[in-house]
């Protein structure tokens, strides 16, 4: 847990006090307004909502519903993050963390079906059971146990996604090389690395970077967790676009990647008639 008593700045009482979340991030609480516990962390969470909304509207119209549900889950995640950081209440924390787990599970399910084809009812059943168990675990525990179990579970799901993406890339690169996929992979990887770096700095070195404690080496708090929201929003979105791309590419449906407005990766799919002609 990030320190909460290194200076009086962290002990300010606001509208939502007392804090009941299992973690209090490094941003000084109730500094900007007494109605928002972590102002910059809350405001930056809208970046996730914005990326998710863009991804939803950029999806090809013919995409299966699971892809639109995935983008919607990212939007719910972003809204939950706004509520969590704005209140630092345990119930709002669940609205942030549980959508993270659900969206990661959707990605893993898409990857499994992309890799192995239709796998019957046992996979959805197993994943649903997994979500029920983890939801109960995260909802009924607090403190270090809750925080550590969530982080471990989410990281495991992310590693599964990385494994599948690596396998897809190696397989398809040998058959149909696409320089754009490498570009999107670099974007996802670089933003993920930056996100992890600022998150760990904020989480582990708060006392040295909060701008208010005697040990701080910085005069102002650089709001590393807020930057985490921006970087991780782009990273998970880019990785999701790759997952969707490989879903079509492995089926030889000739998908293509492009950068919308020169910024966000997006996917286009030729109409079925054009695919047949090729």
C-alpha positions in Angstrom: 0.0 0.0 0.0 1.3 3.5 -0.8 2.1 5.5 2.3 -0.8 7.5 3.8 0.8 9.3 6.7 4.2 10.6 5.5 2.9 14.1 5.8 -0.3 16.0 6.8 -1.1 16.3 3.1 -2.0 12.6 3.0 -4.3 13.0 6.0 -6.7 15.6 4.6 -10.3 14.8 5.3 -12.7 15.1 2.3 -16.3 14.3 1.3 -15.7 10.6 1.0 -13.6 10.1 4.1 -12.7 7.8 5.7 -10.9 5.7 3.0 -12.0 2.1 2.9 -10.1 0.9 -0.2 -7.3 -1.6 0.2 -4.8 0.8 -1.3 -4.3 4.5 -1.3 -2.1 5.7 -4.2 0.7 8.2 -4.0 -1.3 11.2 -5.0 -2.0 13.5 -2.1 -5.7 13.2 -1.1 -8.3 16.0 -1.4 -5.7 18.6 -2.4 -7.5 20.0 -5.5 -11.0 19.7 -4.2 -12.6 18.2 -1.0 -15.0 16.3 -3.3 -12.4 14.2 -5.2 -9.9 12.1 -3.2 -7.3 11.7 -5.9 -8.1 14.4 -8.5 -5.4 13.7 -11.1 -5.8 9.9 -10.9 -9.6 10.3 -11.3 -9.4 12.7 -14.2 -6.7 10.7 -16.1 -9.0 7.6 -15.9 -11.1 9.3 -18.6 -8.3 8.5 -21.0 -9.2 4.8 -20.8 -12.9 5.7 -21.4 -11.9 7.8 -24.5 -9.7 5.1 -26.0 -12.4 2.4 -25.4 -15.0 4.6 -27.0 -12.8 5.2 -30.0 -12.1 1.5 -30.3 -15.8 0.6 -30.1 -16.7 3.0 -32.9 -13.7 1.9 -35.0 -14.6 -1.7 -35.0 -15.7 -3.1 -38.4 -19.5 -3.5 -38.5 -19.3 -7.2 -39.2 -17.3 -8.0 -36.0 -18.7 -10.6 -33.6 -20.4 -9.2 -30.5 -17.6 -10.3 -28.3 -15.3 -7.7 -29.7 -17.7 -4.8 -29.0 -18.3 -6.3 -25.5 -14.5 -6.2 -25.0 -14.4 -2.5 -25.8 -17.4 -1.8 -23.7 -15.7 -3.6 -20.8 -12.7 -1.2 -21.1 -15.1 1.8 -21.0 -16.7 0.3 -17.8 -13.2 -0.2 -16.4 -12.3 3.5 -17.0 -15.5 4.7 -15.4 -14.8 2.4 -12.4 -11.3 3.8 -12.2 -12.8 7.4 -12.0 -15.1 6.4 -9.2 -12.4 4.5 -7.3 -9.8 7.2 -7.4 -12.4 9.9 -6.8 -13.7 8.2 -3.6 -11.1 5.7 -2.4 -14.0 3.5 -1.2 -13.8 -0.3 -1.3 -17.0 -0.8 -3.4 -15.7 1.7 -5.9 -12.4 -0.1 -6.0 -14.3 -3.3 -7.1 -15.8 -1.3 -9.9 -12.3 -0.6 -11.1 -10.6 -4.0 -10.5 -13.3 -6.4 -11.4 -13.8 -5.0 -15.0 -10.0 -5.3 -15.4 -10.3 -9.0 -14.6 -13.4 -9.4 -16.8 -11.9 -7.7 -19.8 -8.7 -9.8 -19.5 -10.8 -12.9 -19.4 -12.6 -11.9 -22.6 -9.3 -11.4 -24.3 -8.0 -14.9 -23.2 -11.3 -16.5 -24.4 -10.9 -14.9 -27.8 -7.3 -16.0 -28.0 -8.2 -19.6 -27.1 -10.9 -19.8 -29.8 -8.5 -18.1 -32.3 -5.8 -20.7 -31.5 -7.9 -23.9 -31.2 -11.2 -23.0 -33.0 -14.5 -23.8 -31.3 -13.7 -25.6 -28.1 -17.2 -26.5 -26.9 -19.0 -25.4 -23.7 -16.3 -26.4 -21.2 -14.1 -23.4 -21.8 -16.8 -20.7 -21.2 -18.0 -22.8 -18.2 -14.4 -22.9 -16.8 -13.8 -19.2 -17.3 -17.2 -18.3 -15.8 -16.4 -20.4 -12.7 -13.0 -18.7 -12.5 -14.7 -15.3 -12.6 -17.2 -16.2 -9.9 -14.4 -17.5 -7.6 -12.2 -14.5 -8.1 -15.1 -12.1 -7.8 -16.0 -13.6 -4.4 -12.3 -13.5 -3.4 -11.8 -9.9 -4.3 -15.1 -8.8 -2.9 -14.7 -10.4 0.6 -11.0 -9.7 1.3 -9.3 -6.4 2.2 -5.9 -5.0 2.8 -2.7 -6.7 1.5 -4.4 -10.0 0.7 -6.9 -8.4 -1.5 -4.4 -6.2 -3.3 -1.8 -9.0 -3.8 -4.3 -11.6 -5.0 -5.8 -9.2 -7.5 -2.5 -8.1 -8.9 -1.3 -11.7 -9.2 -4.4 -12.8 -10.9 -4.5 -9.9 -13.4 -0.8 -10.3 -14.2 -1.3 -14.0 -14.9 -4.1 -13.2 -17.4 -1.9 -10.6 -19.1 0.9 -13.1 -19.4 -1.6 -15.5 -21.1 -2.5 -12.9 -23.6 1.2 -12.1 -24.3 1.9 -15.8 -24.9 -1.0 -16.2 -27.4 0.0 -12.9 -29.2 3.6 -14.1 -29.5 2.4 -17.5 -30.9 0.1 -15.8 -33.4 2.8 -13.4 -34.6 5.4 -16.1 -35.1 2.9 -18.2 -37.0 1.5 -15.5 -39.3 4.8 -13.8 -39.9 6.0 -16.9 -41.7 2.9 -17.0 -43.9 1.8 -13.4 -44.5 4.3 -10.8 -43.2 2.7 -7.5 -42.3 5.1 -4.7 -41.2 2.1 -2.9 -39.6 1.7 -5.6 -37.0 5.3 -5.1 -35.9 4.6 -1.4 -35.5 1.5 -2.0 -33.4 3.4 -4.5 -31.3 6.1 -1.9 -30.7 3.4 0.6 -29.7 1.8 -1.9 -27.3 5.1 -3.0 -25.8 6.6 0.5 -25.4 3.5 1.9 -23.7 3.2 -1.2 -21.5 6.8 -0.8 -20.4 6.3 2.9 -19.6 3.1 2.1 -17.8 4.8 -0.6 -15.6 7.7 1.7 -14.9 5.6 4.7 -13.6 3.2 2.3 -11.7 6.1 0.6 -9.9 7.7 4.0 -9.1 4.4 5.4 -7.7 3.7 2.2 -5.8 7.2 1.4 -4.4 8.9 4.8 -4.2 6.1 7.1 -3.2 7.9 8.5 -0.2 10.7 9.7 -2.5 8.5 11.2 -5.2 5.3 12.6 -3.5 6.7 16.1 -3.3 5.6 16.6 0.3 7.4 14.2 2.6 10.9 15.1 4.1 12.4 12.2 2.1 11.0 13.3 -1.3 13.7 14.1 -3.9 11.1 15.9 -6.0 9.5 19.3 -5.2 6.2 18.3 -6.8 4.3 15.0 -7.2 4.6 14.0 -10.9 1.4 12.0 -10.6 2.9 8.8 -12.0 -0.3 6.8 -11.4 -2.2 9.2 -13.6 0.4 8.6 -16.4 -0.1 4.9 -15.8 -3.7 5.3 -16.8 -2.7 7.0 -20.1 0.0 4.5 -21.0 -1.9 1.4 -20.0 -5.0 2.6 -21.9 -3.1 2.7 -25.1 -1.3 -0.6 -24.3 -4.3 -2.7 -23.6 -6.2 -1.2 -26.5 -3.3 -1.8 -29.0 -3.0 -5.4 -27.7 -6.7 -5.9 -28.1 -6.6 -4.7 -31.7 -3.8 -7.2 -32.4 -5.9 -10.0 -30.9 -8.8 -9.1 -33.1 -6.5 -8.8 -36.1 -5.1 -12.3 -35.7 -8.6 -13.6 -35.2 -9.3 -12.7 -38.8 -5.8 -13.2 -40.2 -5.6 -16.8 -39.0 -8.9 -17.4 -40.9 -7.4 -15.9 -44.0 -10.0 -13.1 -44.2 -7.4 -10.5 -45.3 -7.6 -8.0 -42.4 -5.5 -4.9 -42.5 -4.2 -2.5 -39.8 -3.9 1.2 -40.0 -3.4 4.2 -37.6 -6.6 6.2 -37.1 -5.7 9.9 -37.2 -2.1 8.7 -37.2 -2.4 7.7 -33.5 -4.6 4.7 -32.6 -4.3 1.3 -34.3 -7.5 0.3 -36.0 -8.7 -2.7 -38.1 -10.4 -2.9 -41.5 -11.8 -6.1 -43.0 -12.8 -6.5 -46.7 -16.4 -7.5 -47.5 -17.1 -11.2 -47.9 -17.6 -10.7 -51.7 -14.2 -9.1 -52.1 -12.5 -11.8 -50.0 -14.0 -14.5 -52.2 -12.8 -12.8 -55.4 -9.2 -12.8 -54.0 
